[in-house]
């Protein structure tokens, strides 16, 4: 168990992990499932492992490039609960403004043809922005 805890702490000193991600990283090194669960529970009790902190860090790191839907999907894949995702997403800022910034960096000009519009729409959808935010950007609303 001490060896597993040391390995977990080494991972956590580099960056935040969700409980599910840390579990998968440590699973190969654990002697039993009970040992792994005990180490993770201890780390959570000591506040060294926190899904809330992981979600907030992930949203802050990737929020400037991706929309809420994409961030939500990535966090769910890492095993973060919906309540913690909902608490972390507002930290990324206004989705419409982020969408405008991403669009500005990539395209900078409103589409002139239906093909250009479709290309820009697909790009922003892939990035996980909502339909409302994309429509505002592509209509040129709120130009700043």
Backbone torsions as a table, in degrees:
resi	resn	phi	psi	omega
1	UNK	NA	-45.8	179.0
2	UNK	-58.0	-37.1	179.7
3	UNK	-63.1	-41.0	179.5
4	UNK	-67.0	-40.0	178.3
5	UNK	-64.3	-42.7	179.1
6	UNK	-61.6	-44.0	179.2
7	UNK	-61.5	-42.2	178.7
8	UNK	-63.6	-43.6	179.5
9	UNK	-65.7	-36.5	176.5
10	UNK	-61.5	-41.7	177.9
11	UNK	-66.3	-43.6	-176.7
12	UNK	-70.4	-21.9	177.7
13	UNK	-73.9	-23.2	179.7
14	UNK	-79.9	-42.3	179.7
15	UNK	-165.6	170.4	177.0
16	UNK	-75.5	147.2	174.2
17	UNK	-131.1	149.8	169.5
18	UNK	-77.5	162.5	179.6
19	UNK	-59.6	-43.5	-178.6
20	UNK	-64.5	-40.4	-180.0
21	UNK	-67.1	-42.2	179.3
22	UNK	-67.0	-37.4	176.8
23	UNK	-58.9	-45.7	-178.8
24	UNK	-67.9	-34.2	178.1
25	UNK	-68.0	-35.7	-175.5
26	UNK	-91.7	-14.4	-173.0
27	UNK	-55.2	-39.7	-178.0
28	UNK	-68.9	-21.3	-176.1
29	UNK	-99.3	-9.1	-178.2
30	UNK	-83.8	142.7	177.7
31	UNK	-76.7	-30.1	179.4
32	UNK	-151.5	162.8	177.4
33	UNK	-64.6	-36.6	-179.8
34	UNK	-64.2	-41.5	179.0
35	UNK	-62.2	-44.7	-179.5
36	UNK	-62.6	-45.7	179.3
37	UNK	-62.7	-40.5	179.8
38	UNK	-63.6	-42.9	179.3
39	UNK	-64.2	-45.2	179.7
40	UNK	-64.2	-40.7	177.6
41	UNK	-62.7	-42.1	179.0
42	UNK	-63.3	-44.8	179.3
43	UNK	-62.8	-38.0	177.3
44	UNK	-68.1	-41.6	179.6
45	UNK	-63.0	-34.6	178.5
46	UNK	-84.2	2.8	179.9
47	UNK	61.4	27.5	175.3
48	UNK	-89.9	-19.4	178.6
49	UNK	-125.9	122.3	-177.1
50	UNK	-146.8	121.7	175.8
51	UNK	-66.3	-33.1	178.2
52	UNK	-63.4	-46.7	-179.9
53	UNK	-64.7	-40.4	178.1
54	UNK	-61.9	-46.7	-178.8
55	UNK	-61.6	-43.4	179.8
56	UNK	-63.7	-42.4	179.6
57	UNK	-65.3	-41.7	-179.3
58	UNK	-65.7	-42.2	179.2
59	UNK	-65.0	-41.6	179.5
60	UNK	-66.6	-37.0	-177.9
61	UNK	-73.6	-36.8	-172.7
62	UNK	-111.4	-6.1	-175.8
63	UNK	-63.2	-28.3	-178.4
64	UNK	-75.5	-14.2	-177.6
65	UNK	-111.1	-17.1	-172.5
66	UNK	-131.4	155.8	178.1
67	UNK	-83.6	173.0	-176.7
68	UNK	-61.3	-38.7	-178.3
69	UNK	-63.0	-42.8	180.0
70	UNK	-67.6	-42.6	178.6
71	UNK	-62.6	-43.0	179.2
72	UNK	-60.9	-44.2	180.0
73	UNK	-62.8	-45.3	-179.7
74	UNK	-62.1	-41.5	-179.7
75	UNK	-68.4	-38.7	176.7
76	UNK	-62.6	-39.6	178.8
77	UNK	-63.3	-26.9	178.9
78	UNK	-89.1	5.6	174.9
79	UNK	84.2	19.2	179.7
80	UNK	-84.9	136.8	-178.5
81	UNK	-69.3	151.3	-178.3
82	UNK	-58.2	-37.0	-180.0
83	UNK	-63.9	-40.1	179.3
84	UNK	-72.1	-33.2	175.8
85	UNK	-64.7	-47.2	-179.8
86	UNK	-60.3	-35.0	178.9
87	UNK	-72.8	-30.5	-175.7
88	UNK	-85.8	-32.0	-174.3
89	UNK	-57.4	-39.1	179.1
90	UNK	-60.3	-22.3	179.8
91	UNK	-66.2	-18.6	-180.0
92	UNK	-75.0	-19.8	-178.6
93	UNK	99.8	-174.0	-177.7
94	UNK	-67.6	124.4	-177.3
95	UNK	-64.0	-37.0	179.2
96	UNK	-61.5	-42.0	179.7
97	UNK	-68.7	-40.9	177.5
98	UNK	-63.1	-40.6	178.6
99	UNK	-60.6	-44.5	179.6
100	UNK	-61.7	-41.6	-179.2
101	UNK	-66.2	-42.6	178.7
102	UNK	-63.5	-45.9	179.3
103	UNK	-61.0	-43.5	-178.6
104	UNK	-60.8	-42.7	179.6
105	UNK	-65.7	-35.9	-174.4
106	UNK	-86.6	-44.4	-171.0
107	UNK	-116.9	-46.7	176.8
108	UNK	68.7	-15.7	-180.0
109	UNK	-129.6	140.3	177.8
110	UNK	-63.0	148.7	-178.1
111	UNK	-68.3	141.4	179.7
112	UNK	-100.8	-23.0	-178.5
113	UNK	-123.5	160.5	176.3
114	UNK	-60.2	-32.4	179.2
115	UNK	-66.7	-43.5	177.7
116	UNK	-63.8	-41.8	179.2
117	UNK	-60.5	-45.8	-179.9
118	UNK	-62.3	-39.8	179.7
119	UNK	-63.4	-46.5	-179.7
120	UNK	-66.5	-39.2	178.5
121	UNK	-62.6	-46.7	179.3
122	UNK	-61.2	-43.2	180.0
123	UNK	-58.5	-47.8	-178.1
124	UNK	-69.6	-34.8	175.8
125	UNK	-64.5	-43.2	178.6
126	UNK	-59.4	-35.2	179.2
127	UNK	-75.0	-6.7	173.5
128	UNK	90.7	19.9	178.7
129	UNK	-83.7	150.8	-178.2
130	UNK	-71.5	157.6	178.4
131	UNK	-60.1	-38.5	-179.7
132	UNK	-64.5	-43.1	179.8
133	UNK	-65.7	-41.1	179.8
134	UNK	-64.7	-44.6	179.7
135	UNK	-60.4	-42.2	178.9
136	UNK	-60.9	-42.5	-178.3
137	UNK	-67.6	-47.6	-175.7
138	UNK	-73.0	-18.4	173.9
139	UNK	-83.5	-17.0	-178.3
140	UNK	84.2	17.4	178.2
141	UNK	-66.5	152.8	174.8
142	UNK	56.3	37.2	178.4
143	UNK	-60.2	132.2	179.9
144	UNK	-118.6	NA	NA
